[in-house]
Amino acid sequence: MSLNETLTEQKSVLLAALEQDDTGTLDEALPELRAADIGEILEDIAEEEEGLVRFQALMERLPIERRANVLGYLPGELQLAWAAEIADDALLLVLEEMSSDERADLFNLLDEDRREGLLRRMARQEREELKRLASYEEGTAGAIMTSDYVAIPSGMTVSQALMRVRQTAPDAETVYQLYIVDTEGRLVGTLSLRQLMVARPGARVDDLMIKDVISVAVDEEQEEVARLVARYDLLAIPVIDAEARLVGIVTHDDAMDVAESEATEDIHKGMSIGALEDGVSRVPLWSLYRKRVFWLVLLVFANLFSGAGIAYFEDTIAAQVALVFFLPLLIGSGGNAGAQAATLTVRGMATGDVGVKDWGKLLGRELLVAGSLGLTMALAVAPIGIMRGGETVAMVVAFSMVVIVLFGSLLGMCLPFILNRIGWDPATASAPLVTTLIDASGVLIYFSIATALLAGG
Amino acid sequence: MSLNETLTEQKSVLLAALEQDDTGTLDEALPELRAADIGEILEDIAEEEEGLVRFQALMERLPIERRANVLGYLPGELQLAWAAEIADDALLLVLEEMSSDERADLFNLLDEDRREGLLRRMARQEREELKRLASYEEGTAGAIMTSDYVAIPSGMTVSQALMRVRQTAPDAETVYQLYIVDTEGRLVGTLSLRQLMVARPGARVDDLMIKDVISVAVDEEQEEVARLVARYDLLAIPVIDAEARLVGIVTHDDAMDVAESEATEDIHKGMSIGALEDGVSRVPLWSLYRKRVFWLVLLVFANLFSGAGIAYFEDTIAAQVALVFFLPLLIGSGGNAGAQAATLTVRGMATGDVGVKDWGKLLGRELLVAGSLGLTMALAVAPIGIMRGGETVAMVVAFSMVVIVLFGSLLGMCLPFILNRIGWDPATASAPLVTTLIDASGVLIYFSIATALLAGG
């Protein structure tokens, strides 16, 4: 049975029990499910007609700690819907059980009055920490980090540090990577629990720790954080402020979530689709429309240049209507080759494989590869050119194919670098944009070559 | 200073020291670098002219354990180049230090004679394990798992288990997640080191462990493994054979690597580019050509249908040449909208957001969104239609736009489901394929509408 089928079944069991007010079954079935699965089931239920009421009822049946966990798996909109129905007292209890990063995220969704009210009822330390975590800009290390890490004061012995780990274990997001800080709170080293466990109990952590710590600044972009975690196979990466003080950590699972959503965003951008706030099957229709329409309409106007090009060459076309036959083929091929080149460059830049300095090298490689591709495609199309319009037309078509594929590929390869230089996201060099640019250029190239060769012939 | 700049600088230091045979500097600089960074620097050096000799010399300067680590970060081809220059004795020493999964990968690259020779010189247990790990099919859980995990026999007490962790710590890939096995080697539960550390020393692991373990079969696809690790925020996932015996684990960092390379593959497939064996800046030119040419040439022939369509409607075109003006625009817009729809569906399926059962729901949504998109684009293009060819042409163009965008979007949305149904990878519904199909259909739709409306007018 696949994961989806299992979940669908579990959902029916829960809904049936809820329907019959069968609290026994509910209290038995719910704890056996994992938080991630409950989250998905609840999300599914909330979407259905009148589903929100049932969603709230099921949330109520979860023990507080579980509820806090499940909340972290729900989309913001649903967290908000849940919070709206809950009194401040109950909300505070759940907030307390949430991990510090998820608490700050939910807090940021609430309106200001509610936030003020909640803050007033918190202990001072808690309040300060929440305000701090909630203040970081979205998309930065600060916004995805947690403050539930294990800090070990410099100077401690191994056995003291182990004791500290045991004390902190219930609350810390991870206890497997320990951070050694000086009296000012500055990060001076790191030590894995594994190293600590095999060390002599009387040794000092300062003598065991790795001093050259990989860390990120609190305003570092989250993509870069995810890239470092993946590159160095880290369990967690410490986050420091401008004074080198340790302010949080980003754990591997949060980094993996970032990497996944960045990949989705890149893939969508590659098709000129704006960033969606949720999965495609759930995002509101209006939002889906909005994220797609901008570039489509823009490209309508860009495409008019192709039309203008055609209008300019009306005489050539009228003289040799067979030329139109090859038009979709030529501009389509150029667009495909160019979109491939752009995609390779954009993804290479995103994974860190391609740097700005590699520009010249890639250009040389693309020149060779695209030239070969163009020649291959010209050979494929030449016989059809002869069949449909004779040798001259075949020559025009084959020659145009080489030039258009070469031009399109080079444009596709260079565009991400150019966009990057002017401060845009290279992924803006999406397939639709590249294709449209090549369409317009392809028309000009094709009919220019045709006019030249046919006039001479 | 960016990561790339730092690496370039470190590379120059290493190369200069090597040039001057300055072993002091080398032995000082190398240990300070991280294995991932040394790997990248060495890869860079190996690519340069005569670089392989320098690459080998630098590898020689690394302590054996370091060398084993760095090897894991090098592409297979370079690992092979290195192994070819090394005697069996030296190779065995390094193999021993590698993690079991990387050892099996390198082993699989060697030719059979060499493999046999190496196996003969290994201890029996080592040999059996290596043969086993090397035997799993690429792309499965078995091929990416490691056998360096901590197994705790069922029945042990907490203090016995802690002792076992300390003993295994130097060799295990992770000691933070422990796996409890019965006398037959079957996985019966899991326990985190965190739980173990806070438990009463005399308690039995069987009373503490989680019995409902998330595990994967040894032949499970690696994408699914990565998806489960991400979904349940796991440090590692246990891998079991058909008899439920624990045979290995896949750690979070290996899962993250899989997720990243799968995302890259999906993005490339979205442009009809075959899977590359390395980054785009490093893969051999011939390979880059091969991975791109297949679909490009195939699409050349597919595009001929557009041409055939045009030929069929030659009379309509001759009567109203202004129609050609809008041809690139209409088929381009349909292609863009269709490619967007395909991308959204394919990525949704890859991340697990869209299941096969969501087909009907997505169809309804796409109908509404694509209809709105088509209307918007028709409104944008209608004024130009009036300008260039009068009201009738404007009507033809606007009406065609709605139909083509709607048809293209629905085709793009459905194609991944259809491909999936016939057992193909949904990602084959790439932008070039969708665009080409829509190009051909767009020509037919446009000129059919034109023929009908113009004949009537």
Interface residues (C-beta under 8 A of the other chain):
Chain A: L3 N4 E32 R34 A36 V165 R166 A169 P170 V175 Y176 L193 R194 M197 V198 D212 I214 V229 A230 R231 Y232 D233 L234 L235 H252 D253 A255 M256 D257 A259 E260 A263 T264 D266 I267 H268 G270 M271 S272 I273 G279 V280 S281 R282 L285 L288 Y289 R292 V293 W295 L296 V297 L299 V300 F301 N303 L304 S306 G307 A308 I310 A311 E314 I317 A318 V321 V324 F325 F326 L327 P328 L329 I331 G332 S333 G335 N336 A337 A339 Q340 T343 L344 T345 R347 G348 T351 G352 D353 V354 G355 K357 D358 K361 L362 R365 L368 V369 S372 L373 T376 M377 A380 V381 I384 R388 A431 P432 T435 T436 D439 A440 V443
Chain B: L3 N4 E32 R34 A36 V165 R166 A169 P170 V175 Y176 L193 R194 M197 V198 D212 I214 V229 A230 R231 Y232 D233 L234 L235 H252 D253 A255 M256 D257 A259 E260 A263 T264 D266 I267 H268 G270 M271 S272 I273 G279 V280 S281 R282 L285 L288 Y289 R292 V293 W295 L296 V297 L299 V300 F301 N303 L304 S306 G307 A308 I310 A311 E314 I317 A318 V321 V324 F325 F326 L327 P328 L329 I331 G332 S333 G335 N336 A337 A339 Q340 T343 L344 T345 R347 G348 T351 G352 D353 V354 G355 K357 D358 K361 L362 R365 L368 V369 S372 L373 T376 M377 A380 V381 I384 R388 A431 P432 T435 T436 D439 A440 V443
